[in-house]
Amino acid sequence: MVDSILPYIILAMILFSIGFLGVIARKNIFIVYMSIELMLNSVNIIFVSLGRYNESMQPQVIAMIIIAIAAAEAAVFLSLITVLFRRKKSLNSDIFNVLRQKSVTHE
């Protein structure tokens, strides 16, 4: 049994905070995506450490499922980044307003 779970929780909190700051502060879509992945992996660290601490495989299985889903999500997101870069020639998130709804004025 693991002596303490605290170092793993602290590591996960630091990684999650770095990822959160990356999502908030950065404009590059690729860096925002990598920050989201960092946050997701910090949650996986918590799941695995809890499973190890409680001597249970269930949180570790959940972490493996999350990793598998993240791999599929990575393929979709990276192809989306490629299409957006080819269309706009930039990865700055401020110029992407493709999904923005046009305002309708009612008179």
DSSP file (Angstrom, degrees, kcal/mol; ACC not computed):
  #  RESIDUE AA STRUCTURE BP1 BP2  ACC     N-H-->O    O-->H-N    N-H-->O    O-->H-N    TCO  KAPPA ALPHA  PHI   PSI    X-CA   Y-CA   Z-CA
    1    1 A M              0   0    0      0, 0.0     2,-0.2     0, 0.0    52,-0.1   0.000 360.0 360.0 360.0 141.6    0.0    0.0    0.0
    2    2 A V        -     0   0    0     50,-0.4     3,-0.1     1,-0.1    47,-0.0  -0.477 360.0-139.5 -72.3 138.7    1.2    3.5   -0.8
    3    3 A D  S    S+     0   0    0      1,-0.2     2,-0.4    -2,-0.2    -1,-0.1   0.955  79.7   4.6 -64.8 -51.4    2.3    5.5    2.2
    4    4 A S        -     0   0    0      1,-0.1    -1,-0.2    -3,-0.0     4,-0.2  -0.996  45.0-163.6-141.8 141.9    0.8    8.8    1.1
    5    5 A I  S  > S+     0   0    0     -2,-0.4     4,-1.9     1,-0.1     3,-0.4   0.522  73.8  93.7 -95.2  -9.1   -1.3   10.0   -1.9
    6    6 A L  H  > S+     0   0    0      1,-0.2     4,-2.6     2,-0.2     5,-0.2   0.860  78.9  53.6 -58.6 -43.6   -0.5   13.7   -1.2
    7    7 A P  H  > S+     0   0    0      0, 0.0     4,-2.3     0, 0.0    -1,-0.2   0.886 110.6  48.6 -61.4 -35.5    2.5   14.0   -3.6
    8    8 A Y  H  > S+     0   0    0     -3,-0.4     4,-2.4    -4,-0.2    -2,-0.2   0.894 111.6  48.7 -69.7 -39.3    0.5   12.6   -6.5
    9    9 A I  H  X S+     0   0    0     -4,-1.9     4,-2.4     2,-0.2    -1,-0.2   0.900 111.6  49.8 -66.1 -40.3   -2.4   15.0   -5.7
   10   10 A I  H  X S+     0   0    0     -4,-2.6     4,-2.4     2,-0.2    -2,-0.2   0.923 111.2  49.1 -64.6 -43.7    0.0   17.9   -5.6
   11   11 A L  H  X S+     0   0    0     -4,-2.3     4,-2.5    -5,-0.2    -2,-0.2   0.925 112.2  48.4 -59.9 -45.0    1.6   16.9   -8.9
   12   12 A A  H  X S+     0   0    0     -4,-2.4     4,-2.6     1,-0.2    -2,-0.2   0.882 110.7  51.1 -64.4 -38.2   -1.9   16.6  -10.5
   13   13 A M  H  X S+     0   0    0     -4,-2.4     4,-2.3     2,-0.2    -1,-0.2   0.902 110.8  48.3 -66.2 -40.1   -2.9   20.0   -9.1
   14   14 A I  H  X S+     0   0    0     -4,-2.4     4,-2.3     2,-0.2    -2,-0.2   0.933 113.9  46.2 -65.2 -45.3    0.2   21.7  -10.5
   15   15 A L  H  X S+     0   0    0     -4,-2.5     4,-2.3     1,-0.2    -2,-0.2   0.901 112.8  49.9 -64.3 -40.6   -0.3   20.1  -13.9
   16   16 A F  H  X S+     0   0    0     -4,-2.6     4,-2.6     2,-0.2    -1,-0.2   0.899 110.7  50.3 -64.7 -39.3   -3.9   21.0  -14.0
   17   17 A S  H  X S+     0   0    0     -4,-2.3     4,-2.5     2,-0.2    -2,-0.2   0.904 110.1  49.3 -65.8 -41.3   -3.1   24.6  -13.0
   18   18 A I  H  X S+     0   0    0     -4,-2.3     4,-1.9     2,-0.2    -2,-0.2   0.919 113.2  47.6 -63.2 -42.5   -0.5   24.9  -15.8
   19   19 A G  H  X S+     0   0    0     -4,-2.3     4,-2.0     2,-0.2    -2,-0.2   0.898 111.1  50.7 -64.0 -40.7   -3.0   23.5  -18.3
   20   20 A F  H  X S+     0   0    0     -4,-2.6     4,-2.3     1,-0.2    -2,-0.2   0.911 110.0  49.5 -64.7 -42.2   -5.7   25.8  -17.1
   21   21 A L  H  X S+     0   0    0     -4,-2.5     4,-2.9     1,-0.2     5,-0.3   0.872 109.2  53.7 -64.3 -35.7   -3.4   28.8  -17.4
   22   22 A G  H  X S+     0   0    0     -4,-1.9     4,-1.4     2,-0.2    -2,-0.2   0.882 109.6  47.2 -65.0 -38.5   -2.5   27.6  -20.9
   23   23 A V  H  < S+     0   0    0     -4,-2.0    -2,-0.2     2,-0.2    -1,-0.2   0.907 119.1  39.9 -68.4 -41.1   -6.2   27.5  -21.9
   24   24 A I  H  < S+     0   0    0     -4,-2.3    -2,-0.2    -5,-0.2    -3,-0.2   0.907 122.9  36.1 -75.2 -42.4   -6.9   30.9  -20.5
   25   25 A A  H  < S+     0   0    0     -4,-2.9     2,-0.2    -5,-0.2    -3,-0.2   0.737  99.8  79.7 -91.0 -24.1   -3.8   32.8  -21.5
   26   26 A R     <  -     0   0    0     -4,-1.4    -4,-0.0    -5,-0.3     0, 0.0  -0.545  47.4-168.5 -94.0 152.5   -2.9   31.5  -24.9
   27   27 A K        +     0   0    0     -2,-0.2    66,-2.9    66,-0.0     2,-0.4   0.593  60.6 100.2-106.9 -18.7   -4.4   32.3  -28.3
   28   28 A N  B  >  -A   92   0A   0     64,-0.2     4,-2.2     1,-0.2    64,-0.2  -0.566  65.8-146.3 -74.3 126.6   -2.8   29.5  -30.4
   29   29 A I  H  > S+     0   0    0     62,-2.6     4,-2.4    -2,-0.4    -1,-0.2   0.869  97.3  53.7 -63.0 -37.7   -5.3   26.7  -30.9
   30   30 A F  H  > S+     0   0    0      2,-0.2     4,-2.4     1,-0.2    -1,-0.2   0.905 109.7  47.1 -65.2 -41.2   -2.6   24.0  -30.8
   31   31 A I  H  > S+     0   0    0      2,-0.2     4,-2.1     1,-0.2    -1,-0.2   0.882 111.1  52.3 -67.7 -37.7   -1.3   25.3  -27.5
   32   32 A V  H  X S+     0   0    0     -4,-2.2     4,-2.1     2,-0.2    -2,-0.2   0.916 109.8  49.5 -62.6 -42.4   -4.9   25.4  -26.1
   33   33 A Y  H  X S+     0   0    0     -4,-2.4     4,-2.2     1,-0.2    -2,-0.2   0.928 110.5  49.1 -62.3 -44.9   -5.4   21.8  -27.2
   34   34 A M  H  X S+     0   0    0     -4,-2.4     4,-2.0     1,-0.2    -1,-0.2   0.854 109.2  53.4 -64.2 -33.5   -2.2   20.7  -25.5
   35   35 A S  H  X S+     0   0    0     -4,-2.1     4,-2.0     2,-0.2    -1,-0.2   0.890 107.6  50.6 -67.4 -38.8   -3.2   22.5  -22.4
   36   36 A I  H  X S+     0   0    0     -4,-2.1     4,-2.3     2,-0.2    -2,-0.2   0.910 110.1  50.3 -63.5 -42.0   -6.5   20.6  -22.4
   37   37 A E  H  X S+     0   0    0     -4,-2.2     4,-2.4     1,-0.2    -2,-0.2   0.875 108.0  53.4 -63.9 -36.9   -4.7   17.4  -22.8
   38   38 A L  H  X S+     0   0    0     -4,-2.0     4,-1.7     2,-0.2    -1,-0.2   0.904 109.2  48.7 -63.9 -40.6   -2.4   18.3  -19.9
   39   39 A M  H  X S+     0   0    0     -4,-2.0     4,-1.6     2,-0.2    -2,-0.2   0.904 110.9  50.7 -64.5 -41.1   -5.5   18.9  -17.7
   40   40 A L  H  X S+     0   0    0     -4,-2.3     4,-1.7     1,-0.2    -2,-0.2   0.895 109.8  49.6 -64.1 -40.4   -6.9   15.5  -18.8
   41   41 A N  H  X S+     0   0    0     -4,-2.4     4,-2.0     1,-0.2    -1,-0.2   0.813 105.2  57.5 -70.7 -29.2   -3.7   13.7  -17.9
   42   42 A S  H  X S+     0   0    0     -4,-1.7     4,-1.6     2,-0.2    -1,-0.2   0.882 106.0  50.0 -67.1 -35.7   -3.6   15.4  -14.5
   43   43 A V  H  X S+     0   0    0     -4,-1.6     4,-2.3     1,-0.2    -2,-0.2   0.886 108.0  54.0 -66.2 -37.9   -7.1   13.9  -13.8
   44   44 A N  H  X S+     0   0    0     -4,-1.7     4,-2.7     1,-0.2     5,-0.2   0.882 104.0  55.4 -62.9 -37.5   -5.7   10.5  -15.0
   45   45 A I  H  X S+     0   0    0     -4,-2.0     4,-2.5     1,-0.2    -1,-0.2   0.908 108.3  48.6 -60.9 -41.0   -2.9   10.8  -12.5
   46   46 A I  H  X S+     0   0    0     -4,-1.6     4,-2.4     2,-0.2     5,-0.2   0.925 111.3  49.7 -65.2 -43.7   -5.4   11.3   -9.7
   47   47 A F  H  X S+     0   0    0     -4,-2.3     4,-2.3     2,-0.2    -2,-0.2   0.940 113.6  44.9 -59.5 -47.8   -7.4    8.3  -10.9
   48   48 A V  H  X S+     0   0    0     -4,-2.7     4,-2.3     1,-0.2    -1,-0.2   0.904 113.7  49.1 -66.1 -41.4   -4.4    6.0  -11.0
   49   49 A S  H  X S+     0   0    0     -4,-2.5     4,-2.5    -5,-0.2    -1,-0.2   0.882 111.4  49.7 -68.0 -35.7   -3.1    7.2   -7.6
   50   50 A L  H  X S+     0   0    0     -4,-2.4     4,-2.5    -5,-0.2    -2,-0.2   0.897 110.9  50.1 -66.6 -39.1   -6.5    6.7   -6.0
   51   51 A G  H  <>S+     0   0    0     -4,-2.3     5,-2.6    -5,-0.2     4,-0.5   0.896 113.2  45.7 -64.4 -39.4   -6.6    3.2   -7.5
   52   52 A R  H  <5S+     0   0    0     -4,-2.3     3,-0.5     3,-0.2   -50,-0.4   0.900 113.4  49.7 -68.9 -40.6   -3.2    2.4   -6.2
   53   53 A Y  H  <5S+     0   0    0     -4,-2.5    -2,-0.2     1,-0.2    -1,-0.2   0.901 118.3  37.9 -65.7 -41.3   -4.0    3.9   -2.8
   54   54 A N  T  <5S-     0   0    0     -4,-2.5    -1,-0.2    -5,-0.2    -2,-0.2   0.419 107.6-124.1 -90.0   1.2   -7.2    1.9   -2.4
   55   55 A E  T   5 +     0   0    0     -4,-0.5     2,-0.4    -3,-0.5    -3,-0.2   0.922  67.3 132.7  53.4  48.7   -5.8   -1.2   -4.1
   56   56 A S      < -     0   0    0     -5,-2.6     4,-0.3    -6,-0.2    -1,-0.2  -0.963  53.3-153.7-129.1 145.6   -8.6   -1.2   -6.6
   57   57 A M  S  > S+     0   0    0     -2,-0.4     4,-2.2     1,-0.1     5,-0.2   0.599  78.9  86.0 -91.5 -12.9   -8.4   -1.5  -10.4
   58   58 A Q  H  > S+     0   0    0      1,-0.2     4,-2.1     2,-0.2     5,-0.2   0.914  90.3  44.7 -61.3 -47.4  -11.6    0.4  -11.1
   59   59 A P  H  > S+     0   0    0      0, 0.0     4,-2.1     0, 0.0    -1,-0.2   0.863 113.4  52.8 -64.7 -31.9  -10.1    3.9  -11.2
   60   60 A Q  H  > S+     0   0    0     -4,-0.3     4,-1.9     2,-0.2    -2,-0.2   0.864 107.7  50.5 -70.1 -34.7   -7.2    2.6  -13.3
   61   61 A V  H  X S+     0   0    0     -4,-2.2     4,-2.2     2,-0.2    -1,-0.2   0.901 109.4  51.4 -66.7 -40.8   -9.6    1.1  -15.8
   62   62 A I  H  X S+     0   0    0     -4,-2.1     4,-2.4     1,-0.2    -2,-0.2   0.905 108.5  51.8 -61.3 -41.2  -11.4    4.5  -16.0
   63   63 A A  H  X S+     0   0    0     -4,-2.1     4,-2.2     1,-0.2    -1,-0.2   0.895 108.7  50.5 -63.1 -39.6   -8.0    6.1  -16.6
   64   64 A M  H  X S+     0   0    0     -4,-1.9     4,-2.1     2,-0.2    -1,-0.2   0.884 109.9  50.2 -65.7 -38.0   -7.3    3.7  -19.5
   65   65 A I  H  X S+     0   0    0     -4,-2.2     4,-2.4     2,-0.2    -2,-0.2   0.907 109.7  51.1 -64.8 -41.3  -10.7    4.4  -21.0
   66   66 A I  H  X S+     0   0    0     -4,-2.4     4,-2.4     1,-0.2    -2,-0.2   0.892 108.8  51.3 -62.8 -39.8  -10.0    8.1  -20.8
   67   67 A I  H  X S+     0   0    0     -4,-2.2     4,-1.7     2,-0.2    -1,-0.2   0.903 110.3  49.2 -64.2 -40.6   -6.7    7.6  -22.5
   68   68 A A  H  X S+     0   0    0     -4,-2.1     4,-1.6     2,-0.2    -2,-0.2   0.911 112.7  46.9 -65.2 -42.0   -8.4    5.7  -25.3
   69   69 A I  H  X S+     0   0    0     -4,-2.4     4,-2.5     1,-0.2    -2,-0.2   0.881 109.6  54.7 -66.5 -37.3  -11.0    8.4  -25.7
   70   70 A A  H  X S+     0   0    0     -4,-2.4     4,-2.1     2,-0.2    -1,-0.2   0.839 104.3  54.9 -65.3 -33.1   -8.3   11.1  -25.7
   71   71 A A  H  X S+     0   0    0     -4,-1.7     4,-1.6     2,-0.2    -1,-0.2   0.922 110.7  44.2 -66.6 -43.1   -6.5    9.3  -28.5
   72   72 A A  H  X S+     0   0    0     -4,-1.6     4,-1.8     1,-0.2    -2,-0.2   0.902 113.7  51.0 -66.2 -39.9   -9.7    9.4  -30.7
   73   73 A E  H  X S+     0   0    0     -4,-2.5     4,-2.8     1,-0.2     5,-0.2   0.853 105.8  56.6 -65.1 -34.7  -10.3   13.0  -29.7
   74   74 A A  H  X S+     0   0    0     -4,-2.1     4,-2.7     2,-0.2     5,-0.3   0.904 105.5  50.7 -64.1 -41.2   -6.7   13.9  -30.7
   75   75 A A  H  X S+     0   0    0     -4,-1.6     4,-1.7     2,-0.2    -2,-0.2   0.925 114.4  43.5 -62.7 -44.3   -7.2   12.5  -34.2
   76   76 A V  H  X S+     0   0    0     -4,-1.8     4,-2.0     2,-0.2    -2,-0.2   0.928 116.3  46.6 -67.0 -45.0  -10.3   14.6  -34.6
   77   77 A F  H  X S+     0   0    0     -4,-2.8     4,-2.5     1,-0.2    -2,-0.2   0.900 111.8  49.8 -68.7 -40.4   -8.9   17.8  -33.1
   78   78 A L  H  X S+     0   0    0     -4,-2.7     4,-2.0    -5,-0.2    -1,-0.2   0.863 110.8  49.9 -68.2 -34.0   -5.6   17.6  -35.0
   79   79 A S  H  X S+     0   0    0     -4,-1.7     4,-2.2    -5,-0.3    -1,-0.2   0.878 110.6  50.8 -68.8 -35.7   -7.5   17.1  -38.3
   80   80 A L  H  X S+     0   0    0     -4,-2.0     4,-2.6     2,-0.2    -2,-0.2   0.906 109.1  50.7 -64.7 -41.9   -9.7   20.1  -37.4
   81   81 A I  H  X S+     0   0    0     -4,-2.5     4,-2.5     1,-0.2    -2,-0.2   0.905 109.7  51.5 -61.4 -41.0   -6.6   22.2  -36.6
   82   82 A T  H  X S+     0   0    0     -4,-2.0     4,-2.2     2,-0.2    -2,-0.2   0.922 111.2  46.6 -62.8 -44.7   -5.1   21.2  -40.0
   83   83 A V  H  X S+     0   0    0     -4,-2.2     4,-1.9     1,-0.2    -2,-0.2   0.919 113.6  48.3 -64.3 -44.0   -8.3   22.2  -41.9
   84   84 A L  H  X S+     0   0    0     -4,-2.6     4,-2.6     1,-0.2     6,-0.4   0.884 111.3  50.4 -65.7 -37.1   -8.5   25.5  -40.0
   85   85 A F  H  X S+     0   0    0     -4,-2.5     4,-2.4     1,-0.2    -1,-0.2   0.906 110.2  49.6 -67.3 -40.3   -4.9   26.3  -40.7
   86   86 A R  H  < S+     0   0    0     -4,-2.2    -1,-0.2    -5,-0.2    -2,-0.2   0.862 116.0  43.9 -65.1 -34.0   -5.3   25.6  -44.4
   87   87 A R  H  < S+     0   0    0     -4,-1.9    -2,-0.2    -5,-0.2    -1,-0.2   0.918 130.3  20.4 -77.6 -43.9   -8.3   27.8  -44.6
   88   88 A K  H  < S-     0   0    0     -4,-2.6    -3,-0.2     2,-0.2    -2,-0.2   0.556  88.9-134.0-105.8 -10.7   -7.1   30.8  -42.5
   89   89 A K  S  < S+     0   0    0     -4,-2.4     2,-0.3    -5,-0.3    -4,-0.2   0.760  78.9  77.0  60.1  26.9   -3.2   30.4  -42.7
   90   90 A S        -     0   0    0     -6,-0.4    -2,-0.2    -5,-0.1    -1,-0.2  -0.983  66.0-148.7-157.1 157.9   -3.1   31.0  -38.9
   91   91 A L        +     0   0    0     -2,-0.3   -62,-2.6    -3,-0.1     2,-0.4   0.182  56.0 128.4-113.6  14.4   -3.7   29.2  -35.6
   92   92 A N  B >   -A   28   0A   0    -64,-0.2     3,-1.1     1,-0.1     4,-0.3  -0.586  54.6-145.9 -72.4 125.7   -4.7   32.4  -33.7
   93   93 A S  G >  S+     0   0    0    -66,-2.9     3,-0.7    -2,-0.4    -1,-0.1   0.668  89.7  70.9 -71.2 -15.9   -8.0   31.7  -32.0
   94   94 A D  G 3  S+     0   0    0      1,-0.2    -1,-0.2   -67,-0.1   -66,-0.0   0.780  94.6  53.1 -71.7 -24.8   -9.3   35.2  -32.4
   95   95 A I  G <  S+     0   0    0     -3,-1.1     2,-1.1     1,-0.1    -1,-0.2   0.549  85.4  93.5 -90.0  -5.1   -9.7   34.9  -36.2
   96   96 A F    <   +     0   0    0     -3,-0.7     3,-0.1    -4,-0.3    -1,-0.1  -0.749  33.5 139.8 -92.5 101.4  -11.9   31.8  -36.1
   97   97 A N    >   +     0   0    0     -2,-1.1     3,-0.9     1,-0.1    -1,-0.1  -0.067  25.8 122.9-126.5  31.4  -15.5   33.0  -36.1
   98   98 A V  T 3  S+     0   0    0      1,-0.2    -1,-0.1     3,-0.0    -2,-0.0   0.866  80.1  41.0 -63.0 -38.6  -16.8   30.3  -38.5
   99   99 A L  T 3  S+     0   0    0     -3,-0.1    -1,-0.2     2,-0.1     2,-0.2   0.400  86.2 121.0 -93.0   2.7  -19.4   29.1  -36.0
  100  100 A R    <   -     0   0    0     -3,-0.9     2,-0.3     1,-0.1    -3,-0.1  -0.480  64.1-125.8 -70.7 134.5  -20.4   32.5  -34.7
  101  101 A Q        -     0   0    0     -2,-0.2     2,-0.2     1,-0.1    -1,-0.1  -0.617  21.7-119.4 -82.2 136.5  -24.1   33.2  -35.2
  102  102 A K        -     0   0    0     -2,-0.3     2,-0.2     1,-0.1    -1,-0.1  -0.535  32.6-109.7 -75.2 139.7  -24.9   36.4  -37.1
  103  103 A S        -     0   0    0     -2,-0.2     2,-0.5     1,-0.0    -1,-0.1  -0.468  27.9-147.8 -72.8 139.2  -27.0   38.8  -35.1
  104  104 A V        -     0   0    0     -2,-0.2     2,-0.5    -3,-0.0    -1,-0.0  -0.925   5.9-149.2-109.5 126.6  -30.6   39.2  -36.2
  105  105 A T        -     0   0    0     -2,-0.5     2,-0.5     2,-0.0    -2,-0.0  -0.834   7.1-156.2 -98.6 130.1  -32.2   42.6  -35.8
  106  106 A H              0   0    0     -2,-0.5    -2,-0.0     1,-0.1     0, 0.0  -0.896 360.0 360.0-105.5 129.9  -35.9   42.7  -35.2
  107  107 A E              0   0    0     -2,-0.5    -1,-0.1     0, 0.0    -2,-0.0   0.401 360.0 360.0-112.9 360.0  -37.8   45.8  -36.1
